[in-house]
Amino acid sequence: MNGAFGFDVGSKLLGVAVGHRALGSVAMRDGTPDWPALDALRTQWLPDVWVVGLPLALDGGEQAASRRARRFAQQLGARYQAAVELVDERHSSQEAARRFAAARAAGLKRRRDAAAIDAEAAAVILERWLATPSSDPATAALP
């Protein structure tokens, strides 16, 4: 296995992570990602697994952001002929913001690095997927 990609789908940015590493963000326009940027990341990392965060409401119901994430997952699967897993991403953005604040307090991040929060949220989503019993245990050793 080469790796797992995680995605945090937003209306303007798509956070991307591989393994436990936040890679960065890709622009989203009208619900469509910058495919050439994703193609380049795919070529560089050769992921075997694609994981998309599913933003559910606190009661577990679907919302507009859920439909956007499902649409992206379908596009991703069709483009790369790959299975895409959806993971409940409730509170992942808060966890990413907490991690960013802690890194800032430790002097590891600066305010200008705040744009990386989307990628950090993607890393949180991927970590949750890796921690679930249905995940392939072989992926737990990814960098």
C-alpha positions as CSV (number, residue, x, y, z in Angstrom):
1,M,0.0,0.0,0.0
2,N,1.4,3.4,-1.0
3,G,-0.8,5.6,1.3
4,A,-4.1,7.1,2.1
5,F,-5.3,10.5,1.1
6,G,-7.8,12.4,3.3
7,F,-9.9,15.3,2.2
8,D,-11.8,18.1,4.1
9,V,-14.2,19.5,1.5
10,G,-15.1,23.2,1.9
11,S,-16.9,25.6,-0.4
12,K,-13.7,27.4,-1.4
13,L,-10.8,25.1,-0.3
14,L,-10.2,21.4,-0.2
15,G,-7.9,20.3,2.6
16,V,-5.6,17.5,1.7
17,A,-3.6,15.1,3.9
18,V,-1.6,11.9,3.4
19,G,-1.0,9.5,6.3
20,H,-0.9,11.7,9.4
21,R,0.6,14.6,7.4
22,A,-1.4,17.7,6.4
23,L,-0.3,18.5,2.8
24,G,-2.1,21.7,2.0
25,S,-5.2,23.0,0.3
26,V,-6.5,22.9,-3.2
27,A,-8.9,25.6,-4.6
28,M,-12.6,24.7,-5.1
29,R,-14.7,26.7,-7.6
30,D,-18.4,26.1,-8.0
31,G,-18.1,22.7,-6.2
32,T,-15.2,21.5,-8.5
33,P,-11.7,21.1,-7.2
34,D,-8.6,22.2,-9.1
35,W,-8.2,18.8,-10.8
36,P,-4.7,19.5,-12.2
37,A,-3.5,20.2,-8.6
38,L,-5.0,16.9,-7.4
39,D,-3.6,15.1,-10.4
40,A,-0.1,16.3,-9.4
41,L,-0.6,15.2,-5.8
42,R,-1.8,11.8,-6.9
43,T,1.2,11.4,-9.2
44,Q,3.5,12.4,-6.3
45,W,2.0,10.2,-3.6
46,L,0.3,7.4,-5.5
47,P,-2.4,6.8,-2.8
48,D,-4.3,3.5,-2.6
49,V,-7.1,4.8,-0.4
50,W,-9.2,7.9,-0.7
51,V,-11.0,9.2,2.4
52,V,-13.5,12.1,2.3
53,G,-14.9,13.7,5.4
54,L,-18.7,13.8,5.6
55,P,-19.9,16.8,7.5
56,L,-23.0,15.7,9.3
57,A,-25.2,17.9,11.5
58,L,-24.8,17.3,15.2
59,D,-27.9,15.1,15.2
60,G,-26.3,13.0,12.4
61,G,-28.5,14.3,9.6
62,E,-27.3,15.5,6.2
63,Q,-26.9,19.1,5.3
64,A,-25.7,21.1,2.3
65,A,-22.1,20.5,3.1
66,S,-22.8,16.8,3.3
67,R,-24.1,16.8,-0.2
68,R,-21.1,18.8,-1.4
69,A,-18.8,16.2,0.1
70,R,-20.7,13.3,-1.4
71,R,-20.6,14.9,-4.8
72,F,-16.8,15.4,-4.5
73,A,-16.4,11.8,-3.4
74,Q,-18.3,10.6,-6.5
75,Q,-16.3,12.8,-8.8
76,L,-13.0,11.6,-7.1
77,G,-14.0,7.9,-7.5
78,A,-15.0,8.4,-11.2
79,R,-11.9,10.4,-12.1
80,Y,-9.4,8.0,-10.5
81,Q,-11.4,4.8,-10.8
82,A,-11.0,4.2,-7.1
83,A,-13.1,3.4,-4.1
84,V,-13.7,6.4,-1.9
85,E,-14.6,6.0,1.8
86,L,-16.7,8.6,3.7
87,V,-15.9,9.3,7.3
88,D,-18.0,11.3,9.8
89,E,-16.1,14.5,10.2
90,R,-18.1,16.2,13.0
91,H,-15.8,18.4,15.1
92,S,-12.7,17.8,12.9
93,S,-12.4,21.5,12.1
94,Q,-12.5,22.3,15.9
95,E,-9.8,19.7,16.5
96,A,-7.7,21.1,13.7
97,A,-8.1,24.7,15.1
98,R,-7.1,23.4,18.6
99,R,-4.0,21.8,17.2
100,F,-3.1,25.0,15.3
101,A,-3.6,27.1,18.4
102,A,-1.4,24.7,20.4
103,A,1.3,24.8,17.8
104,R,1.1,28.6,17.7
105,A,1.5,28.8,21.5
106,A,4.5,26.5,21.2
107,G,6.0,28.8,18.6
108,L,5.8,26.2,15.8
109,K,3.2,28.0,13.7
110,R,2.5,31.6,12.9
111,R,-0.8,33.4,12.2
112,R,0.0,33.4,8.4
113,D,-0.1,29.6,8.6
114,A,-3.8,29.6,9.5
115,A,-4.6,28.7,5.9
116,A,-3.2,25.2,6.7
117,I,-6.2,24.5,9.0
118,D,-8.1,22.9,6.2
119,A,-5.2,20.5,5.6
120,E,-5.0,19.8,9.3
121,A,-8.7,19.0,9.3
122,A,-8.1,16.5,6.5
123,A,-5.4,14.9,8.6
124,V,-7.9,14.6,11.5
125,I,-10.4,13.0,9.2
126,L,-7.8,10.5,7.9
127,E,-6.6,9.7,11.5
128,R,-10.2,8.9,12.4
129,W,-10.5,6.6,9.4
130,L,-7.2,4.9,10.3
131,A,-8.5,4.4,13.9
132,T,-11.7,2.7,12.9
133,P,-11.9,-1.1,13.0
134,S,-13.0,-1.3,9.4
135,S,-9.8,0.4,8.2
136,D,-7.1,-1.8,6.7
137,P,-4.6,-2.4,9.6
138,A,-1.7,-2.1,7.1
139,T,-2.4,1.6,6.6
140,A,-1.8,2.3,10.3
141,A,2.0,2.3,9.6
142,L,1.8,5.1,7.0
143,P,4.1,8.1,7.6
